[in-house]
Each structure stands twice: as structure tokens, then as C-alpha cells.
Amino acid sequence: MKFKMLLTTAALVLAPAFAANAACSGHEKQVMSCAEGSVYDAETGSCKVMSS
């Protein structure tokens, strides 16, 4: 009986941590879009106007 209680408690304590991790996966890469005529500069993290 004590084992079942311990197992249930562990599942209830750990479930939110696993759910939060699963909900936030896939956000490692973000896409930056710039206005027409400009390009993304990774060094500065902003859009720069293209020179012709």
C-alpha cells in the first residue's frame, strides 16, 4: 500500500514538470523577418538595409 502511495505521489509531483517541458519544446530557433530591401544581420540581431 505504501508503495502505491509513493508511486502516485511521485507521478503527481513530476507530471507538471514533464508537461511544461513538452509544451515548450521546439523554440530553440526563431525566424526573423525583415522588410523588403533589408536583410537580417546575425551579429547585431537586427535588420540592415541592403546596399546595391
mmCIF file of the N, C-alpha and C atoms, coordinates in Angstrom:
data_MODEL
# 
_entry.id   MODEL 
# 
loop_
_atom_site.group_PDB 
_atom_site.id 
_atom_site.type_symbol 
_atom_site.label_atom_id 
_atom_site.label_alt_id 
_atom_site.label_comp_id 
_atom_site.label_asym_id 
_atom_site.label_entity_id 
_atom_site.label_seq_id 
_atom_site.pdbx_PDB_ins_code 
_atom_site.Cartn_x 
_atom_site.Cartn_y 
_atom_site.Cartn_z 
_atom_site.occupancy 
_atom_site.B_iso_or_equiv 
_atom_site.pdbx_formal_charge 
_atom_site.auth_seq_id 
_atom_site.auth_comp_id 
_atom_site.auth_asym_id 
_atom_site.auth_atom_id 
_atom_site.pdbx_PDB_model_num 
ATOM 1   N N  . MET A 1 1  ? 0.822  -1.190 0.000   1.00 0.00 ? 1  MET A N  1 
ATOM 2   C CA . MET A 1 1  ? 0.000  0.000  0.000   1.00 0.00 ? 1  MET A CA 1 
ATOM 3   C C  . MET A 1 1  ? 0.867  1.256  0.000   1.00 0.00 ? 1  MET A C  1 
ATOM 4   N N  . LYS A 1 2  ? 1.938  1.237  0.791   1.00 0.00 ? 2  LYS A N  1 
ATOM 5   C CA . LYS A 1 2  ? 2.808  2.403  0.857   1.00 0.00 ? 2  LYS A CA 1 
ATOM 6   C C  . LYS A 1 2  ? 3.504  2.651  -0.479  1.00 0.00 ? 2  LYS A C  1 
ATOM 7   N N  . PHE A 1 3  ? 3.826  1.564  -1.180  1.00 0.00 ? 3  PHE A N  1 
ATOM 8   C CA . PHE A 1 3  ? 4.485  1.698  -2.479  1.00 0.00 ? 3  PHE A CA 1 
ATOM 9   C C  . PHE A 1 3  ? 3.569  2.386  -3.484  1.00 0.00 ? 3  PHE A C  1 
ATOM 10  N N  . LYS A 1 4  ? 2.295  2.023  -3.496  1.00 0.00 ? 4  LYS A N  1 
ATOM 11  C CA . LYS A 1 4  ? 1.334  2.645  -4.405  1.00 0.00 ? 4  LYS A CA 1 
ATOM 12  C C  . LYS A 1 4  ? 1.182  4.132  -4.090  1.00 0.00 ? 4  LYS A C  1 
ATOM 13  N N  . MET A 1 5  ? 1.142  4.465  -2.821  1.00 0.00 ? 5  MET A N  1 
ATOM 14  C CA . MET A 1 5  ? 1.014  5.864  -2.411  1.00 0.00 ? 5  MET A CA 1 
ATOM 15  C C  . MET A 1 5  ? 2.247  6.660  -2.836  1.00 0.00 ? 5  MET A C  1 
ATOM 16  N N  . LEU A 1 6  ? 3.420  6.079  -2.656  1.00 0.00 ? 6  LEU A N  1 
ATOM 17  C CA . LEU A 1 6  ? 4.663  6.732  -3.056  1.00 0.00 ? 6  LEU A CA 1 
ATOM 18  C C  . LEU A 1 6  ? 4.728  6.926  -4.565  1.00 0.00 ? 6  LEU A C  1 
ATOM 19  N N  . LEU A 1 7  ? 4.320  5.922  -5.310  1.00 0.00 ? 7  LEU A N  1 
ATOM 20  C CA . LEU A 1 7  ? 4.321  5.997  -6.762  1.00 0.00 ? 7  LEU A CA 1 
ATOM 21  C C  . LEU A 1 7  ? 3.325  7.046  -7.259  1.00 0.00 ? 7  LEU A C  1 
ATOM 22  N N  . THR A 1 8  ? 2.155  7.090  -6.676  1.00 0.00 ? 8  THR A N  1 
ATOM 23  C CA . THR A 1 8  ? 1.149  8.081  -7.051  1.00 0.00 ? 8  THR A CA 1 
ATOM 24  C C  . THR A 1 8  ? 1.622  9.492  -6.733  1.00 0.00 ? 8  THR A C  1 
ATOM 25  N N  . THR A 1 9  ? 2.209  9.678  -5.574  1.00 0.00 ? 9  THR A N  1 
ATOM 26  C CA . THR A 1 9  ? 2.730  10.991 -5.183  1.00 0.00 ? 9  THR A CA 1 
ATOM 27  C C  . THR A 1 9  ? 3.831  11.441 -6.137  1.00 0.00 ? 9  THR A C  1 
ATOM 28  N N  . ALA A 1 10 ? 4.722  10.549 -6.477  1.00 0.00 ? 10 ALA A N  1 
ATOM 29  C CA . ALA A 1 10 ? 5.805  10.887 -7.401  1.00 0.00 ? 10 ALA A CA 1 
ATOM 30  C C  . ALA A 1 10 ? 5.253  11.276 -8.765  1.00 0.00 ? 10 ALA A C  1 
ATOM 31  N N  . ALA A 1 11 ? 4.243  10.552 -9.235  1.00 0.00 ? 11 ALA A N  1 
ATOM 32  C CA . ALA A 1 11 ? 3.647  10.873 -10.533 1.00 0.00 ? 11 ALA A CA 1 
ATOM 33  C C  . ALA A 1 11 ? 2.977  12.241 -10.506 1.00 0.00 ? 11 ALA A C  1 
ATOM 34  N N  . LEU A 1 12 ? 2.286  12.562 -9.433  1.00 0.00 ? 12 LEU A N  1 
ATOM 35  C CA . LEU A 1 12 ? 1.610  13.857 -9.329  1.00 0.00 ? 12 LEU A CA 1 
ATOM 36  C C  . LEU A 1 12 ? 2.599  15.016 -9.193  1.00 0.00 ? 12 LEU A C  1 
ATOM 37  N N  . VAL A 1 13 ? 3.721  14.765 -8.567  1.00 0.00 ? 13 VAL A N  1 
ATOM 38  C CA . VAL A 1 13 ? 4.730  15.817 -8.401  1.00 0.00 ? 13 VAL A CA 1 
ATOM 39  C C  . VAL A 1 13 ? 5.485  16.051 -9.704  1.00 0.00 ? 13 VAL A C  1 
ATOM 40  N N  . LEU A 1 14 ? 5.800  14.991 -10.433 1.00 0.00 ? 14 LEU A N  1 
ATOM 41  C CA . LEU A 1 14 ? 6.618  15.109 -11.638 1.00 0.00 ? 14 LEU A CA 1 
ATOM 42  C C  . LEU A 1 14 ? 5.824  15.438 -12.899 1.00 0.00 ? 14 LEU A C  1 
ATOM 43  N N  . ALA A 1 15 ? 4.534  15.179 -12.927 1.00 0.00 ? 15 ALA A N  1 
ATOM 44  C CA . ALA A 1 15 ? 3.731  15.392 -14.133 1.00 0.00 ? 15 ALA A CA 1 
ATOM 45  C C  . ALA A 1 15 ? 3.783  16.840 -14.644 1.00 0.00 ? 15 ALA A C  1 
ATOM 46  N N  . PRO A 1 16 ? 3.639  17.857 -13.798 1.00 0.00 ? 16 PRO A N  1 
ATOM 47  C CA . PRO A 1 16 ? 3.698  19.231 -14.330 1.00 0.00 ? 16 PRO A CA 1 
ATOM 48  C C  . PRO A 1 16 ? 5.050  19.586 -14.959 1.00 0.00 ? 16 PRO A C  1 
ATOM 49  N N  . ALA A 1 17 ? 6.125  19.048 -14.421 1.00 0.00 ? 17 ALA A N  1 
ATOM 50  C CA . ALA A 1 17 ? 7.442  19.334 -14.988 1.00 0.00 ? 17 ALA A CA 1 
ATOM 51  C C  . ALA A 1 17 ? 7.569  18.752 -16.394 1.00 0.00 ? 17 ALA A C  1 
ATOM 52  N N  . PHE A 1 18 ? 7.089  17.534 -16.586 1.00 0.00 ? 18 PHE A N  1 
ATOM 53  C CA . PHE A 1 18 ? 7.142  16.921 -17.910 1.00 0.00 ? 18 PHE A CA 1 
ATOM 54  C C  . PHE A 1 18 ? 6.202  17.622 -18.879 1.00 0.00 ? 18 PHE A C  1 
ATOM 55  N N  . ALA A 1 19 ? 5.050  18.054 -18.406 1.00 0.00 ? 19 ALA A N  1 
ATOM 56  C CA . ALA A 1 19 ? 4.093  18.747 -19.268 1.00 0.00 ? 19 ALA A CA 1 
ATOM 57  C C  . ALA A 1 19 ? 4.636  20.104 -19.703 1.00 0.00 ? 19 ALA A C  1 
ATOM 58  N N  . ALA A 1 20 ? 5.273  20.825 -18.807 1.00 0.00 ? 20 ALA A N  1 
ATOM 59  C CA . ALA A 1 20 ? 5.838  22.129 -19.150 1.00 0.00 ? 20 ALA A CA 1 
ATOM 60  C C  . ALA A 1 20 ? 6.962  21.984 -20.159 1.00 0.00 ? 20 ALA A C  1 
ATOM 61  N N  . ASN A 1 21 ? 7.770  20.962 -20.008 1.00 0.00 ? 21 ASN A N  1 
ATOM 62  C CA . ASN A 1 21 ? 8.875  20.726 -20.936 1.00 0.00 ? 21 ASN A CA 1 
ATOM 63  C C  . ASN A 1 21 ? 8.348  20.360 -22.324 1.00 0.00 ? 21 ASN A C  1 
ATOM 64  N N  . ALA A 1 22 ? 7.315  19.563 -22.378 1.00 0.00 ? 22 ALA A N  1 
ATOM 65  C CA . ALA A 1 22 ? 6.753  19.144 -23.667 1.00 0.00 ? 22 ALA A CA 1 
ATOM 66  C C  . ALA A 1 22 ? 6.071  20.300 -24.373 1.00 0.00 ? 22 ALA A C  1 
ATOM 67  N N  . ALA A 1 23 ? 5.440  21.181 -23.623 1.00 0.00 ? 23 ALA A N  1 
ATOM 68  C CA . ALA A 1 23 ? 4.726  22.303 -24.224 1.00 0.00 ? 23 ALA A CA 1 
ATOM 69  C C  . ALA A 1 23 ? 5.684  23.350 -24.786 1.00 0.00 ? 23 ALA A C  1 
ATOM 70  N N  . CYS A 1 24 ? 6.886  23.415 -24.266 1.00 0.00 ? 24 CYS A N  1 
ATOM 71  C CA . CYS A 1 24 ? 7.820  24.458 -24.683 1.00 0.00 ? 24 CYS A CA 1 
ATOM 72  C C  . CYS A 1 24 ? 8.918  23.946 -25.606 1.00 0.00 ? 24 CYS A C  1 
ATOM 73  N N  . SER A 1 25 ? 8.830  22.744 -26.059 1.00 0.00 ? 25 SER A N  1 
ATOM 74  C CA . SER A 1 25 ? 9.877  22.242 -26.933 1.00 0.00 ? 25 SER A CA 1 
ATOM 75  C C  . SER A 1 25 ? 9.713  22.810 -28.340 1.00 0.00 ? 25 SER A C  1 
ATOM 76  N N  . GLY A 1 26 ? 10.811 22.917 -29.064 1.00 0.00 ? 26 GLY A N  1 
ATOM 77  C CA . GLY A 1 26 ? 10.765 23.403 -30.433 1.00 0.00 ? 26 GLY A CA 1 
ATOM 78  C C  . GLY A 1 26 ? 10.946 24.897 -30.570 1.00 0.00 ? 26 GLY A C  1 
ATOM 79  N N  . HIS A 1 27 ? 11.323 25.577 -29.486 1.00 0.00 ? 27 HIS A N  1 
ATOM 80  C CA . HIS A 1 27 ? 11.505 27.022 -29.562 1.00 0.00 ? 27 HIS A CA 1 
ATOM 81  C C  . HIS A 1 27 ? 12.979 27.409 -29.614 1.00 0.00 ? 27 HIS A C  1 
ATOM 82  N N  . GLU A 1 28 ? 13.819 26.485 -29.976 1.00 0.00 ? 28 GLU A N  1 
ATOM 83  C CA . GLU A 1 28 ? 15.241 26.786 -29.997 1.00 0.00 ? 28 GLU A CA 1 
ATOM 84  C C  . GLU A 1 28 ? 15.602 27.773 -31.103 1.00 0.00 ? 28 GLU A C  1 
ATOM 85  N N  . LYS A 1 29 ? 14.907 27.665 -32.235 1.00 0.00 ? 29 LYS A N  1 
ATOM 86  C CA . LYS A 1 29 ? 15.213 28.534 -33.367 1.00 0.00 ? 29 LYS A CA 1 
ATOM 87  C C  . LYS A 1 29 ? 14.034 29.443 -33.642 1.00 0.00 ? 29 LYS A C  1 
ATOM 88  N N  . GLN A 1 30 ? 14.318 30.726 -33.766 1.00 0.00 ? 30 GLN A N  1 
ATOM 89  C CA . GLN A 1 30 ? 13.285 31.682 -34.118 1.00 0.00 ? 30 GLN A CA 1 
ATOM 90  C C  . GLN A 1 30 ? 13.637 32.272 -35.473 1.00 0.00 ? 30 GLN A C  1 
ATOM 91  N N  . VAL A 1 31 ? 12.624 32.640 -36.212 1.00 0.00 ? 31 VAL A N  1 
ATOM 92  C CA . VAL A 1 31 ? 12.835 33.183 -37.538 1.00 0.00 ? 31 VAL A CA 1 
ATOM 93  C C  . VAL A 1 31 ? 12.600 34.684 -37.485 1.00 0.00 ? 31 VAL A C  1 
ATOM 94  N N  . MET A 1 32 ? 13.550 35.432 -38.001 1.00 0.00 ? 32 MET A N  1 
ATOM 95  C CA . MET A 1 32 ? 13.442 36.885 -38.045 1.00 0.00 ? 32 MET A CA 1 
ATOM 96  C C  . MET A 1 32 ? 13.072 37.270 -39.465 1.00 0.00 ? 32 MET A C  1 
ATOM 97  N N  . SER A 1 33 ? 12.054 38.076 -39.619 1.00 0.00 ? 33 SER A N  1 
ATOM 98  C CA . SER A 1 33 ? 11.695 38.544 -40.954 1.00 0.00 ? 33 SER A CA 1 
ATOM 99  C C  . SER A 1 33 ? 11.947 40.045 -41.013 1.00 0.00 ? 33 SER A C  1 
ATOM 100 N N  . CYS A 1 34 ? 12.513 40.469 -42.109 1.00 0.00 ? 34 CYS A N  1 
ATOM 101 C CA . CYS A 1 34 ? 12.843 41.880 -42.304 1.00 0.00 ? 34 CYS A CA 1 
ATOM 102 C C  . CYS A 1 34 ? 11.988 42.443 -43.434 1.00 0.00 ? 34 CYS A C  1 
ATOM 103 N N  . ALA A 1 35 ? 11.882 43.746 -43.447 1.00 0.00 ? 35 ALA A N  1 
ATOM 104 C CA . ALA A 1 35 ? 11.134 44.417 -44.502 1.00 0.00 ? 35 ALA A CA 1 
ATOM 105 C C  . ALA A 1 35 ? 11.829 44.217 -45.845 1.00 0.00 ? 35 ALA A C  1 
ATOM 106 N N  . GLU A 1 36 ? 11.077 44.399 -46.896 1.00 0.00 ? 36 GLU A N  1 
ATOM 107 C CA . GLU A 1 36 ? 11.635 44.243 -48.240 1.00 0.00 ? 36 GLU A CA 1 
ATOM 108 C C  . GLU A 1 36 ? 12.768 45.248 -48.432 1.00 0.00 ? 36 GLU A C  1 
ATOM 109 N N  . GLY A 1 37 ? 13.871 44.767 -48.993 1.00 0.00 ? 37 GLY A N  1 
ATOM 110 C CA . GLY A 1 37 ? 15.032 45.624 -49.225 1.00 0.00 ? 37 GLY A CA 1 
ATOM 111 C C  . GLY A 1 37 ? 16.019 45.605 -48.075 1.00 0.00 ? 37 GLY A C  1 
ATOM 112 N N  . SER A 1 38 ? 15.778 44.771 -47.079 1.00 0.00 ? 38 SER A N  1 
ATOM 113 C CA . SER A 1 38 ? 16.716 44.657 -45.971 1.00 0.00 ? 38 SER A CA 1 
ATOM 114 C C  . SER A 1 38 ? 16.951 43.190 -45.656 1.00 0.00 ? 38 SER A C  1 
ATOM 115 N N  . VAL A 1 39 ? 18.053 42.911 -44.987 1.00 0.00 ? 39 VAL A N  1 
ATOM 116 C CA . VAL A 1 39 ? 18.424 41.551 -44.631 1.00 0.00 ? 39 VAL A CA 1 
ATOM 117 C C  . VAL A 1 39 ? 18.744 41.489 -43.142 1.00 0.00 ? 39 VAL A C  1 
ATOM 118 N N  . TYR A 1 40 ? 18.624 40.299 -42.577 1.00 0.00 ? 40 TYR A N  1 
ATOM 119 C CA . TYR A 1 40 ? 18.906 40.101 -41.159 1.00 0.00 ? 40 TYR A CA 1 
ATOM 120 C C  . TYR A 1 40 ? 20.409 39.983 -40.931 1.00 0.00 ? 40 TYR A C  1 
ATOM 121 N N  . ASP A 1 41 ? 20.942 40.759 -39.993 1.00 0.00 ? 41 ASP A N  1 
ATOM 122 C CA . ASP A 1 41 ? 22.351 40.708 -39.622 1.00 0.00 ? 41 ASP A CA 1 
ATOM 123 C C  . ASP A 1 41 ? 22.458 39.964 -38.291 1.00 0.00 ? 41 ASP A C  1 
ATOM 124 N N  . ALA A 1 42 ? 23.019 38.753 -38.321 1.00 0.00 ? 42 ALA A N  1 
ATOM 125 C CA . ALA A 1 42 ? 23.089 37.919 -37.132 1.00 0.00 ? 42 ALA A CA 1 
ATOM 126 C C  . ALA A 1 42 ? 24.004 38.506 -36.061 1.00 0.00 ? 42 ALA A C  1 
ATOM 127 N N  . GLU A 1 43 ? 25.014 39.258 -36.457 1.00 0.00 ? 43 GLU A N  1 
ATOM 128 C CA . GLU A 1 43 ? 25.947 39.836 -35.487 1.00 0.00 ? 43 GLU A CA 1 
ATOM 129 C C  . GLU A 1 43 ? 25.263 40.856 -34.590 1.00 0.00 ? 43 GLU A C  1 
ATOM 130 N N  . THR A 1 44 ? 24.443 41.704 -35.187 1.00 0.00 ? 44 THR A N  1 
ATOM 131 C CA . THR A 1 44 ? 23.771 42.748 -34.411 1.00 0.00 ? 44 THR A CA 1 
ATOM 132 C C  . THR A 1 44 ? 22.377 42.338 -33.976 1.00 0.00 ? 44 THR A C  1 
ATOM 133 N N  . GLY A 1 45 ? 21.827 41.298 -34.607 1.00 0.00 ? 45 GLY A N  1 
ATOM 134 C CA . GLY A 1 45 ? 20.487 40.849 -34.265 1.00 0.00 ? 45 GLY A CA 1 
ATOM 135 C C  . GLY A 1 45 ? 19.405 41.781 -34.760 1.00 0.00 ? 45 GLY A C  1 
ATOM 136 N N  . SER A 1 46 ? 19.675 42.487 -35.855 1.00 0.00 ? 46 SER A N  1 
ATOM 137 C CA . SER A 1 46 ? 18.685 43.419 -36.400 1.00 0.00 ? 46 SER A CA 1 
ATOM 138 C C  . SER A 1 46 ? 18.730 43.391 -37.927 1.00 0.00 ? 46 SER A C  1 
ATOM 139 N N  . CYS A 1 47 ? 17.793 44.081 -38.535 1.00 0.00 ? 47 CYS A N  1 
ATOM 140 C CA . CYS A 1 47 ? 17.735 44.156 -39.990 1.00 0.00 ? 47 CYS A CA 1 
ATOM 141 C C  . CYS A 1 47 ? 18.596 45.311 -40.491 1.00 0.00 ? 47 CYS A C  1 
ATOM 142 N N  . LYS A 1 48 ? 19.302 45.074 -41.565 1.00 0.00 ? 48 LYS A N  1 
ATOM 143 C CA . LYS A 1 48 ? 20.136 46.105 -42.191 1.00 0.00 ? 48 LYS A CA 1 
ATOM 144 C C  . LYS A 1 48 ? 19.661 46.315 -43.609 1.00 0.00 ? 48 LYS A C  1 
ATOM 145 N N  . VAL A 1 49 ? 19.691 47.564 -44.055 1.00 0.00 ? 49 VAL A N  1 
ATOM 146 C CA . VAL A 1 49 ? 19.288 47.888 -45.417 1.00 0.00 ? 49 VAL A CA 1 
ATOM 147 C C  . VAL A 1 49 ? 20.355 47.378 -46.370 1.00 0.00 ? 49 VAL A C  1 
ATOM 148 N N  . MET A 1 50 ? 19.927 46.694 -47.431 1.00 0.00 ? 50 MET A N  1 
ATOM 149 C CA . MET A 1 50 ? 20.871 46.166 -48.420 1.00 0.00 ? 50 MET A CA 1 
ATOM 150 C C  . MET A 1 50 ? 21.398 47.298 -49.263 1.00 0.00 ? 50 MET A C  1 
ATOM 151 N N  . SER A 1 51 ? 22.693 47.338 -49.471 1.00 0.00 ? 51 SER A N  1 
ATOM 152 C CA . SER A 1 51 ? 23.260 48.341 -50.359 1.00 0.00 ? 51 SER A CA 1 
ATOM 153 C C  . SER A 1 51 ? 23.437 47.738 -51.744 1.00 0.00 ? 51 SER A C  1 
ATOM 154 N N  . SER A 1 52 ? 23.145 48.509 -52.757 1.00 0.00 ? 52 SER A N  1 
ATOM 155 C CA . SER A 1 52 ? 23.242 47.967 -54.125 1.00 0.00 ? 52 SER A CA 1 
ATOM 156 C C  . SER A 1 52 ? 24.543 48.306 -54.791 1.00 0.00 ? 52 SER A C  1 
# 
